[in-house]
């Protein structure tokens, strides 16, 4: 559902006291023991070529890209695409994985079963602040043909409105004068590509695996902009010779806590210091544009396409749009987790109808994608009790999510004269959520960078929505006749009658609206 939005940070691992209590520690030497209970690599890990350097080797990477590369090696399709992991922020990434020879357990938890495997595609792991020389050596090595990234949107230093690179960021300024100890991905990549250029070594492909709205090639923008500040000639060379394929990635991947470590040990007998618990579903769509060899990831479930933009649009409008709607409305309805909210038939029907009747008809067809099947998979994932997510996480950064994932659909629906009541309810639910109190007066912790200006405006919106609609995000809809009054009425309905009755009546009205069309 997310890429999960969570990348390599010190918070990927929740530091709680934990000691193995009977499980066998994970290492190359113990794979034979573990093979009796979990699926383990049988290929020769020492012979696996290290064609990939991944920056941001946290939970999401280990549940997603590293599993695809492990699949290549397991199936004997290619032994050239092993991974060297790099952490920019967390020493734990190196310490925990190195203690296990780079091995870790991935547990897929579906509705009715759970299966475990040990992933072996990651070899050495480096902590960049301490291992700068090793990171540079890996990046400069001609064997390295791809550098992939999961560093969160903040790691690109791009202005969310203009997509321009923030050259004044303190980390960027520090890297501009650094000679070897870089703190950003761009310092490391620019230095390595400069060395490869001078040595006549072909550049690597830079593969962004962060789902970033807007700019389809944020890595190109960031790296070329950074390089131009140091050496305009290098920037031109990078822009000309380096490939930056766009991607779309998706898999629910929560943080690892003490309970997950204990679960893996008790259920599968593996004393793993840093396992990953994830969902069965995974998706990786990649623009077919590489400059130094392309891994055959299409042989193991990834999809190469000429243009990723429609896939991204499908995911952000359907998945991310439904997440923020569910996060706000279900919290106001008194729920805390996704699966319990989806057991409420009214809420389930609201999300199902929102996806099928109001959002999907606005989207262009995506070649090769069965959209009804995709919508059904979203409902199944949200309802999975074994991978339930906190609604508060879905509602986090809600102001920007509504602006990016809901309002574009609402604007298009209004412009096309299509039904949009349920989309408006998603906006009304967010506006009521931003009061900072639920319907029983209990405080809601608002994790939203725009909370300070929005809370006051949202609180006023029941009686006077005009100040809230004066925000830039509402430019396209605030002049629509009756829009302000209708939004105000919806917020009042949620307040006075509750979420579920409001949704139920809205869907009844929506059915009549569809019939009348």
C-alpha positions in Angstrom: 0.0 0.0 0.0 2.5 2.1 0.4 5.8 1.8 -0.6 5.2 2.0 2.8 6.4 5.5 3.1 8.9 4.2 5.6 12.5 4.1 4.5 15.9 3.5 6.0 16.0 5.5 9.2 17.1 4.8 12.8 13.5 4.1 13.5 13.2 1.1 11.2 14.4 -0.9 14.2 12.6 -0.3 17.4 15.3 -0.7 20.0 13.9 -2.9 22.7 15.7 -5.4 25.0 15.6 -8.8 23.3 17.6 -12.0 23.5 17.2 -15.2 21.5 15.3 -17.8 23.6 15.8 -21.1 21.8 16.0 -20.1 18.1 19.1 -20.7 16.1 21.0 -17.5 15.2 21.0 -16.7 11.4 24.2 -16.9 9.4 25.7 -18.6 6.4 26.8 -21.4 8.7 23.3 -22.1 10.0 21.4 -22.1 6.7 21.3 -25.9 6.6 19.6 -25.9 10.0 17.1 -23.3 9.1 16.2 -25.0 5.8 14.0 -27.5 7.7 11.5 -24.8 8.6 12.0 -21.9 6.2 13.0 -21.4 2.5 16.7 -20.6 2.3 19.1 -19.6 -0.5 20.8 -22.6 -2.1 22.9 -20.6 -4.5 26.6 -19.9 -3.9 26.4 -16.5 -2.2 30.2 -16.0 -2.4 30.0 -16.2 -6.2 27.2 -13.7 -6.5 28.4 -10.6 -8.4 27.7 -7.3 -6.8 26.1 -5.4 -9.7 23.8 -3.3 -7.5 24.6 -0.7 -4.8 21.5 0.2 -2.8 21.4 3.4 -0.7 18.8 3.3 2.0 18.9 -0.4 3.0 16.0 -0.3 5.4 12.9 -2.4 5.8 11.2 -1.5 2.6 14.2 -2.3 0.4 14.7 -5.6 2.2 11.1 -6.5 1.7 11.0 -5.4 -1.9 14.0 -4.8 -4.2 16.3 -7.2 -2.4 13.7 -10.0 -2.7 13.5 -9.6 -6.4 17.3 -9.8 -6.7 17.2 -12.9 -4.5 14.6 -14.4 -6.8 17.0 -13.9 -9.8 19.8 -15.8 -8.0 17.5 -18.5 -6.7 16.1 -19.3 -10.1 19.6 -19.3 -11.7 18.5 -16.5 -14.1 21.5 -14.3 -13.3 24.3 -14.3 -10.7 25.4 -10.7 -11.5 22.9 -8.8 -9.5 23.8 -9.1 -5.9 23.4 -6.1 -3.7 25.8 -4.0 -1.6 23.8 -2.1 1.0 24.5 1.4 2.2 23.0 3.2 5.1 23.3 7.0 5.3 21.7 7.4 8.7 21.5 4.3 10.8 24.6 2.4 12.1 22.2 -0.4 13.2 21.6 -1.4 9.5 25.3 -2.4 9.1 25.7 -3.9 12.6 22.7 -6.1 12.6 23.0 -7.3 9.0 26.7 -7.8 9.1 26.4 -10.0 12.3 24.2 -12.3 10.1 26.4 -12.3 7.0 23.8 -10.0 5.3 21.0 -12.6 5.7 17.6 -11.9 7.1 14.1 -13.4 7.2 11.1 -12.1 5.3 7.7 -13.3 6.5 4.7 -12.9 4.2 1.5 -12.7 6.2 -1.7 -13.2 4.2 -5.3 -13.6 5.3 -5.1 -17.3 5.8 -1.4 -18.3 5.9 2.1 -17.0 6.5 5.3 -18.2 4.9 9.0 -17.4 5.6 12.1 -17.2 3.5 15.7 -16.2 4.2 17.0 -13.6 1.7 20.6 -13.8 0.6 21.0 -11.1 -2.1 22.7 -8.6 0.2 26.4 -9.1 0.7 28.4 -6.4 2.4 26.7 -3.5 4.2 28.3 -0.1 4.8 27.5 2.8 7.2 28.4 5.8 5.1 29.6 8.2 7.8 32.2 5.6 9.0 32.8 3.6 5.8 33.1 6.4 3.2 36.0 4.8 1.4 34.2 1.4 1.1 31.1 3.2 -0.2 33.1 5.0 -2.9 34.9 1.8 -3.8 31.7 0.0 -4.4 30.2 2.9 -6.4 33.3 3.2 -8.6 33.7 -0.5 -9.2 33.0 -1.3 -12.9 31.0 -4.3 -11.7 28.4 -1.9 -10.2 25.9 -1.2 -12.9 22.9 0.0 -10.9 22.6 2.3 -7.9 19.1 2.1 -6.4 17.7 4.5 -3.8 15.1 4.4 -1.1 16.0 7.5 0.9 12.5 9.1 1.4 11.2 12.2 -0.4 13.1 14.4 2.0 16.4 13.0 0.8 16.0 14.5 -2.7 15.9 18.1 -1.4 13.2 19.1 -3.9 10.8 21.9 -3.4 7.3 20.2 -3.4 5.8 23.1 -5.4 8.5 23.9 -8.0 10.4 20.6 -8.0 13.6 22.7 -7.8 16.6 21.4 -5.9 17.2 23.1 -2.6 20.8 24.2 -2.9 20.7 26.0 0.4 19.9 22.9 2.5 22.7 22.6 5.2 23.4 19.0 4.2 23.8 20.0 0.6 26.0 22.9 1.5 28.2 20.6 3.6 28.6 18.1 0.8 29.6 20.8 -1.7 32.8 21.4 0.3 33.3 17.8 1.4 36.2 15.9 -0.2 35.3 12.4 1.1 32.8 12.4 4.0 29.5 13.0 2.3 26.1 13.1 4.2 23.8 12.9 1.2 23.4 10.4 -1.6 24.2 13.1 -4.1 27.6 13.8 -2.7 28.5 10.1 -3.0 27.0 9.6 -6.5 28.5 12.8 -8.0 32.0 11.9 -6.7 31.8 8.3 -7.9 30.5 9.2 -11.3 33.2 11.8 -11.7 35.8 9.1 -10.9 34.2 6.8 -13.4 34.1 9.5 -16.1 37.8 10.3 -15.6 38.7 6.6 -15.7 36.7 5.9 -18.8 34.4 3.5 -17.0 30.7 3.5 -18.1 28.3 5.2 -15.6 25.8 3.2 -13.6 22.0 3.6 -13.9 20.4 5.5 -11.0 17.2 3.8 -10.0 14.9 5.8 -7.8 12.6 3.5 -5.8 10.9 6.2 -3.8 7.3 7.0 -4.9 7.5 10.8 -5.3 4.5 12.6 -6.8 5.1 15.1 -9.5 8.5 15.0 -11.0 8.9 11.6 -12.8 12.7 11.7 -12.4 13.5 13.2 -9.0 16.9 11.5 -8.9 18.0 13.2 -12.2 16.9 16.6 -10.9 18.7 16.2 -7.6 21.9 14.7 -8.9 22.4 16.9 -12.0 21.5 20.0 -9.9 24.0 19.0 -7.2 26.7 18.2 -9.7 26.2 21.5 -11.4 27.0 23.3 -8.2 30.4 21.6 -8.1 31.3 21.1 -11.7 29.0 22.1 -14.6 30.9 19.8 -17.0 30.2 16.8 -14.7 26.6 17.8 -14.6 26.3 17.9 -18.4 28.0 14.5 -18.6 25.7 13.0 -16.0 22.6 14.4 -17.8 23.8 13.0 -21.1 25.1 9.6 -20.1 23.4 8.4 -16.9 20.0 6.8 -17.1 17.4 7.6 -14.5 14.4 5.1 -15.0 11.2 6.1 -13.3 9.6 3.4 -11.1 6.5 2.6 -9.1 6.9 0.4 -6.1 4.4 -1.0 -3.6 4.4 -3.3 -0.6 3.2 -2.9 2.9 6.3 -3.0 5.2 5.9 -2.0 8.8 8.7 -1.3 11.2 10.4 -4.2 13.0 9.7 -4.4 16.7 10.5 -6.8 19.5 7.2 -8.6 18.9 8.1 -9.4 15.2 11.5 -10.7 16.3 10.0 -12.9 18.9 7.3 -14.1 16.5 9.9 -15.1 13.9 11.9 -17.0 16.5 8.9 -18.8 18.0 7.1 -19.6 14.7 10.1 -20.5 12.5 13.0 -21.1 14.9 15.1 -18.3 13.5 16.8 -16.0 15.9 16.9 -13.1 13.5 18.0 -9.7 14.8 16.2 -7.8 12.1 13.5 -9.7 10.2 10.9 -8.2 7.9 7.2 -8.9 8.2 5.3 -7.9 5.1 2.3 -8.7 2.9 2.1 -11.2 0.0 1.4 -8.4 -2.5 4.3 -6.7 -4.2 4.6 -4.6 -7.3 7.5 -3.1 -9.2 7.0 -1.2 -12.5 10.2 0.2 -14.1 10.7 2.4 -17.1 12.8 0.5 -19.6 15.7 2.9 -19.7 19.1 1.7 -18.6 22.6 2.8 -19.5 24.8 -0.1 -18.3 22.9 -3.3 -18.6 19.4 -4.2 -17.4 18.7 -6.9 -14.8 16.1 -9.4 -16.0 13.7 -8.5 -13.3 10.7 -9.2 -15.6 11.6 -12.9 -15.1 10.7 -12.6 -11.4 7.6 -10.5 -11.4 8.7 -6.9 -12.1 7.3 -5.1 -15.2 9.3 -3.1 -17.7 7.3 -0.4 -19.5 8.0 2.5 -21.8 6.2 5.0 -19.5 5.5 4.6 -15.8 3.3 7.7 -15.5 -0.1 5.9 -15.9 0.9 3.2 -13.4 1.9 5.9 -10.9 -1.4 7.8 -11.5 -3.4 4.6 -10.9 -1.6 3.9 -7.7 -1.6 7.4 -6.2 -5.3 8.1 -7.1 -6.7 4.7 -6.0 -4.4 3.5 -3.3 -3.1 6.7 -1.7 -6.4 8.5 -2.2 -8.4 5.7 -0.5 -5.8 5.6 2.3 -6.2 9.2 3.3 -10.0 9.0 3.1 -10.0 5.8 5.2 -7.4 7.2 7.7 -9.4 10.3 8.6 -13.0 9.0 8.3 -12.4 5.7 10.1 -10.5 7.4 12.9 -13.4 9.8 13.4 -15.7 6.7 13.4 -13.8 5.4 16.4 -11.5 2.8 14.8 -7.7 2.6 15.2 -6.6 0.0 12.6 -7.4 -0.6 9.0 -8.7 -4.2 9.2 -11.2 -3.3 12.0 -12.4 -0.3 10.0 -12.9 -2.5 6.9 -15.0 -5.0 8.9 -17.6 -2.2 9.2 -19.6 -2.9 6.1 -20.6 0.8 5.6 -16.9 1.9 5.6 -15.9 -1.1 3.3 -18.7 -0.2 0.9 -17.7 3.5 1.0 -14.1 2.7 0.0 -15.2 0.1 -2.6 -17.7 2.6 -4.2 -15.2 5.5 -4.0 -12.7 3.5 -5.9 -15.0 2.0 -8.5 -17.6 4.7 -9.2 -15.8 8.0 -8.6 -12.0 7.6 -9.0 -11.5 4.7 -11.5 -13.6 6.3 -14.3 -11.4 9.3 -14.3 -8.2 7.3 -15.0 -6.8 6.3 -18.4 -6.5 2.6 -19.1 -3.2 1.0 -18.3 -2.0 -1.6 -20.8 -1.8 -5.0 -19.2 -3.5 -4.0 -16.0 -6.8 -5.5 -14.9 -8.2 -2.6 -13.0 -11.2 -4.4 -11.3 -8.7 -6.9 -10.1 -6.4 -4.2 -8.9 -9.2 -2.5 -7.0 -10.2 -5.8 -5.4 -6.6 -6.3 -4.3 -6.6 -3.0 -2.6 -9.7 -3.9 -0.6 -8.2 -7.3 0.3 -5.0 -5.7 1.5 -6.7 -3.1 3.6 -8.8 -5.9 5.2 -5.9 -8.2 6.0 -5.9 -8.7 9.8 -2.4 -10.1 9.8 -1.0 -6.9 8.2 -3.2 -4.3 9.8 -1.9 -0.8 9.7 -2.5 2.1 12.1 -5.1 4.5 10.7 -3.1 7.3 12.3 -0.2 6.4 9.9 -2.6 6.6 6.9 -3.7 10.0 8.1 -0.2 11.3 8.7 0.7 14.3 6.5 -2.9 14.5 5.6 -2.9 18.0 4.2 -0.4 17.2 1.5 -2.0 13.8 0.8 -5.4 15.4 0.2 -3.8 18.0 -2.1 -1.9 15.4 -4.1 -4.1 12.3 -4.1 -7.8 13.4 -3.6 -8.3 16.9 -4.9 -7.0 16.2 -8.5 -9.7 13.5 -8.8 -12.3 15.8 -7.3 -11.4 18.6 -9.7 -11.6 16.3 -12.7 -14.9 14.8 -11.6 -16.4 18.3 -11.2 -15.0 19.4 -14.6 -16.4 16.3 -16.3 -19.8 16.5 -14.6 -19.2 13.1 -13.0 -20.3 11.9 -9.5 -18.1 13.2 -6.7 -20.0 13.1 -3.4 -17.7 10.4 -2.0 -14.6 12.4 -3.0 -16.0 15.5 -1.3 -16.6 13.3 1.8 -12.9 12.4 1.8 -12.1 16.1 1.9 -14.8 16.8 4.6 -13.4 13.9 6.7 -9.9 15.4 6.5 -11.2 18.8 7.4 -13.0 17.4 10.4 -10.0 15.3 11.4 -7.8 18.5 11.3 -9.9 19.9 14.3 -7.5 17.8 16.4 -10.4 16.1 18.3 -12.5 13.1 17.4 -16.3 13.1 17.6 -16.1 12.3 21.3 -13.7 15.1 22.1 -10.6 12.9 22.4 -7.4 14.5 21.2 -6.0 13.4 17.9 -2.2 13.6 17.4 -1.8 15.5 14.2 1.4 14.5 12.4 1.1 17.2 9.7 3.7 19.9 8.8 0.8 22.2 8.0 -1.2 21.6 11.1 -0.7 25.0 12.7 -2.3 27.1 10.0 -4.9 24.4 8.9 -6.3 23.5 12.3 -7.8 26.9 12.9 -9.2 27.2 9.4 -10.6 23.6 9.5 -12.3 24.3 12.9 -14.0 27.3 11.4 -15.1 25.4 8.3 -18.4 24.0 9.7 -19.8 27.5 9.8 -17.6 29.4 7.4 -15.5 27.3 5.0 -14.2 30.3 3.0 -11.0 30.8 4.9 -10.1 27.1 4.6 -10.9 27.1 0.9 -8.7 30.1 0.5 -5.7 27.8 0.8 -3.8 27.3 -2.4 -4.7 23.6 -2.6 -8.3 24.6 -3.2 -7.7 27.0 -6.1 -9.4 24.8 -8.7 -12.6 24.1 -6.7 -13.4 27.0 -4.4 -15.1 29.0 -7.2 -17.4 26.1 -8.1 -21.0 27.2 -7.3 -22.3 25.6 -4.1 -19.0 23.9 -3.3 -18.3 25.7 -0.1 -21.8 25.3 1.3 -21.8 21.6 0.4 -18.5 21.0 2.1 -19.7 22.8 5.2 -22.8 20.7 5.3 -20.8 17.5 5.1 -18.6 18.5 7.9 -21.6 19.4 10.0 -23.2 16.0 9.2 -20.1 14.2 10.3 -20.1 16.2 13.5 -23.8 15.9 14.3 -24.8 12.5 12.9 -21.5 10.5 12.9 -19.4 9.1 10.2 -21.2 5.9 9.4 -24.7 7.4 9.0 -23.2 10.2 6.8 -21.5 7.7 4.6 -24.5 5.5 4.3 -26.8 8.3 3.2 -24.1 9.6 0.8 -23.9 6.2 -0.9 -27.7 6.1 -1.3 -27.6 9.5 -2.9 -24.7 8.4 -5.0 -26.7 5.4 -6.3 -29.5 7.7 -7.3 -27.0 10.1 -9.0 -25.6 7.2 -11.1 -29.0 6.0 -12.1 -30.0 9.5 -13.2 -26.9 9.7 -15.5 
